[in-house]
Amino acid sequence: MKQTPYDVPASSTLALLETQEMLAAIGRIQAQLLTGNDSQAAFDALLGELLRVSGSAIGFIGEVRHDEHDAPWLRIHTISDVAWDEPSRARMQGRSGGGMEFRRLDTLIGTVLRSAQVAIANDPARDPRSGGLPDGHPQIASFLGIPFVHREQLIGVVGLANRPGGYTQDVVDLLQPMVETVRTVVVAHRAERSRARAEAAVVRLNRSLQANVAKLERINQLNRALSQLRDRLQASPSVAALCAVAEAFSGTLLGGLGGCVALCEAQGASAGNAAPDGGPGPDRADAQSGGLSVVHCWGDAPPAQGCEGAEVRPAIDPESRLLSAPLVAQGDRIGVLRVRLPAPPAAAAGDDAEAAGAAADAQAGAGVGSDAERLRLAGILAMHLSMAISNVRMRDTLRAQAIRDPLTGLYNRRHMDEVFEREVRRALRSGEALAVFMVDIDRFKRINDGFGHEAGDLVIRTLAHCLAGTIRHEDYAFRFGGEEFLLLMPGVDAAAMPARARAVLAAVRRLSICWEGRPLGDVTVSIGAAALPAHGSTPAELLRAADEAMYRAKQGGRDRAVCA
Ligand SMILES: Nc1nc2c(ncn2[C@@H]2O[C@H](COP(=O)(O)OP(=O)(O)OP(=O)(O)O)[C@@H](O)[C@H]2O)c(=O)[nH]1
């Protein structure tokens, strides 16, 4: 049997040598730990020394942990090679579950864990504290469990077994410096673990801070874009200009490759400035799709077909990658904004698979450039566009109401004052001529008296239409009042007036108007014509000259034109 320091009288030279050797080993282990920071190597070396000094055959060093019910268990840092089956070897070598764990408390080890007291059992088979050994476990002839504490907490256990002759308190005392070193290493190991945990937490925190900063930057960027969108829409005077803004922002906000704005047919038709005097037509493309008219398209434009449904939320068709955001104003669907989205990231193989997977996750989630974000932004873009279209239309309607005569659709007298003033100034500046025709229906009172006021209205409407159709595109027709009209013809001088007047008279003579199936008879007009600069250089002077000429035309027998 190998002699241990305990077996030799303490006064003997050999015992002193052993003690010195143990202290030297402790010094080596501590130095190694300090320089190499390798607590596993320190645990292994310490167990070797504990076995050697105590003369034990097997042993372990374990650290106390607690389960969710606060029951203690041991995480084994090092253990003699006494595995009894494959699972125990796997656990011992850390191949399964991070190493061995002693969780049973009905054993001698459990006794030390529960009591935090040294346990010596020199006849374990009959010891009432022992709950037995797992099947196949090597026999234990003697056992020594030494707990160690830190800040009054049990933090670990040194277990030794199979010392020939068994264990006594003297062995425990002899091992104390070694156990103290084990305690120091466990405390250092714990500190290292919590430092690593803190570091990992800092790294995680940093990552989440970076992600939050990126999110905030994206939110700021989007807020800036949305505020610019609102400003640009507000400053856009027509549906065409609004659609151009939608085009610009669909790229910024949705990353669209092409798109279109389609308006419901009735709405699409009213998007322009249709007027009886041949003003500018509606700004709409030819493409038609069911109840929708494409009024603006750009890039690789998608078709408007398939947008006629009643959905009020933006949606993406996964097959075609078309994003459709309904345009809704005052609860009515007025059209759709449709954008062709880029294809989602393709599945990749090998090293790229992870990156592609992350990109696909982002696509599916709510991150930057994801479909969820695009849907949200498309909804906002569509909402602002709908409101802006509705405002432009309302403004156009109010403006039309303010400048047009409701009976004939011609510009009214108020608008005439504005246009007349502007055209006179323009003509004076450019040196161009400007002709003014005062047109008055002849013997109109007879129609009113003979057929009724509504028949009279029909004649006024028909004549307005005739005048608007007879003048040139750059001319203006106004309802001056009652059955009187005024034509403004930029570029027409006194010499050209008779021909133009003859054309008007002839067009009127060709009219054939029936009321309730009865012909209303011939309708004629008298025209008084005046020209700038020959007959005046202000609207008032020209009006007076034309009015006087018209009076002379009446005097002269009507159905004629007289120049001032
Ligand atoms: N139905 C209808 N009648 C109108 C309207 N505005 C004016 N009138 C009528 O037009 C008629 C104008 O009559 P007068 O000014 O006597 O002239 P006239 O009968 O056309 O005869 P001359 O101008 O001399 O050829 C009046 O009877 C008005 O009541 C209108 O908006 N609708």
The ligand as an SDF file (V2000), in Angstrom:
LIG
                    3D

 32 34  0  0  0  0  0  0  0  0999 V2000
  -85.8290   81.4110  -71.1390 N   0  0  0  0  0  0  0  0  0  0  0  0
  -84.9980   82.3850  -70.7640 C   0  0  0  0  0  0  0  0  0  0  0  0
  -85.2910   83.6230  -71.0790 N   0  0  0  0  0  0  0  0  0  0  0  0
  -84.4030   84.6180  -70.7380 C   0  0  0  0  0  0  0  0  0  0  0  0
  -83.2370   84.3340  -70.0260 C   0  0  0  0  0  0  0  0  0  0  0  0
  -82.5850   85.4980  -69.8110 N   0  0  0  0  0  0  0  0  0  0  0  0
  -83.3360   86.4880  -70.3850 C   0  0  0  0  0  0  0  0  0  0  0  0
  -84.4260   85.9420  -70.9450 N   0  0  0  0  0  0  0  0  0  0  0  0
  -85.4530   86.5940  -71.6510 C   0  0  0  0  0  0  0  0  0  0  0  0
  -84.9950   87.0870  -72.8990 O   0  0  0  0  0  0  0  0  0  0  0  0
  -85.8330   88.0780  -73.3260 C   0  0  0  0  0  0  0  0  0  0  0  0
  -85.1050   89.2340  -73.9420 C   0  0  0  0  0  0  0  0  0  0  0  0
  -86.0020   90.0470  -74.5720 O   0  0  0  0  0  0  0  0  0  0  0  0
  -85.6410   91.4160  -75.2110 P   0  0  0  0  0  0  0  0  0  0  0  0
  -84.5550   92.0490  -74.4360 O   0  0  0  0  0  0  0  0  0  0  0  0
  -86.9150   92.1910  -75.2990 O   0  0  0  0  0  0  0  0  0  0  0  0
  -85.1030   91.1120  -76.6410 O   0  0  0  0  0  0  0  0  0  0  0  0
  -85.5220   90.1790  -77.7920 P   0  0  0  0  0  0  0  0  0  0  0  0
  -86.9110   89.6340  -77.5810 O   0  0  0  0  0  0  0  0  0  0  0  0
  -84.5240   89.1420  -77.9970 O   0  0  0  0  0  0  0  0  0  0  0  0
  -85.5750   91.1140  -78.9560 O   0  0  0  0  0  0  0  0  0  0  0  0
  -84.3350   91.7410  -79.6730 P   0  0  0  0  0  0  0  0  0  0  0  0
  -83.1580   91.5980  -78.8250 O   0  0  0  0  0  0  0  0  0  0  0  0
  -84.7100   93.1590  -79.8110 O   0  0  0  0  0  0  0  0  0  0  0  0
  -84.2330   91.0240  -80.9430 O   0  0  0  0  0  0  0  0  0  0  0  0
  -86.6710   88.5130  -72.1160 C   0  0  0  0  0  0  0  0  0  0  0  0
  -88.0160   88.0580  -72.2790 O   0  0  0  0  0  0  0  0  0  0  0  0
  -86.0330   87.7860  -70.9590 C   0  0  0  0  0  0  0  0  0  0  0  0
  -86.9900   87.4110  -69.9590 O   0  0  0  0  0  0  0  0  0  0  0  0
  -83.0020   83.0030  -69.6850 C   0  0  0  0  0  0  0  0  0  0  0  0
  -82.0130   82.6480  -69.0590 O   0  0  0  0  0  0  0  0  0  0  0  0
  -83.8890   82.0660  -70.0700 N   0  0  0  0  0  0  0  0  0  0  0  0
  1  2  1  0
  2  3  2  0
  2 32  1  0
  3  4  1  0
  4  5  2  0
  4  8  1  0
  5  6  1  0
  5 30  1  0
  6  7  2  0
  7  8  1  0
  8  9  1  0
  9 10  1  0
  9 28  1  0
 10 11  1  0
 11 12  1  0
 11 26  1  0
 12 13  1  0
 13 14  1  0
 14 15  2  0
 14 16  1  0
 14 17  1  0
 17 18  1  0
 18 19  2  0
 18 20  1  0
 18 21  1  0
 21 22  1  0
 22 23  2  0
 22 24  1  0
 22 25  1  0
 26 27  1  0
 26 28  1  0
 28 29  1  0
 30 31  2  0
 30 32  1  0
M  END
$$$$
